[in-house]
Amino acid sequence: MQLRQLGRSDLKISPILMGTWQAGKDMWTGIDDAEITRAIRAAFEAGITTYD
């Protein structure tokens, strides 16, 4: 995956971000830790370096 410069900083980030709000489980049910781990690992292996 191509990385892009973040503003005027020296940081390079993936242009696709992964939102992880559901992983907090405060308002979501039916998501287990193993499923969350698999999803984050798959995103990382696909080149996603930016998480929200």
C-alpha positions in Angstrom: 0.0 0.0 0.0 1.2 3.5 -0.8 1.9 5.7 2.1 1.2 9.4 2.2 2.8 12.3 4.1 0.7 13.5 7.0 0.4 17.3 6.5 3.7 19.0 6.8 5.1 16.4 9.3 7.7 13.7 8.5 5.1 11.0 9.2 3.9 8.7 6.5 0.5 7.0 6.9 -1.7 4.7 4.9 -4.4 6.5 3.0 -7.0 4.0 4.2 -7.7 4.0 8.0 -9.3 1.4 10.1 -11.9 2.6 12.6 -12.0 0.5 15.8 -14.8 2.1 17.7 -16.7 -1.1 17.8 -13.8 -2.9 19.5 -14.5 -0.8 22.6 -17.7 -2.8 23.1 -19.4 -0.1 25.1 -22.4 0.1 22.6 -21.8 -3.1 20.5 -22.5 -6.7 21.4 -21.7 -9.9 19.7 -18.1 -9.0 18.9 -15.5 -11.1 20.7 -11.8 -10.4 21.3 -10.6 -13.0 18.8 -12.7 -11.5 16.0 -11.3 -8.0 16.8 -7.8 -9.4 16.8 -8.2 -11.1 13.5 -9.7 -8.0 11.9 -6.8 -5.7 13.1 -4.2 -8.2 12.1 -5.7 -8.5 8.6 -5.8 -4.8 8.2 -2.1 -4.5 9.3 -1.1 -7.3 6.9 -2.9 -5.4 4.1 -0.7 -2.4 4.8 -3.0 -0.3 6.9 -0.9 1.7 9.4 -3.4 4.2 10.7 -6.1 3.3 13.2 -8.8 5.4 14.8 
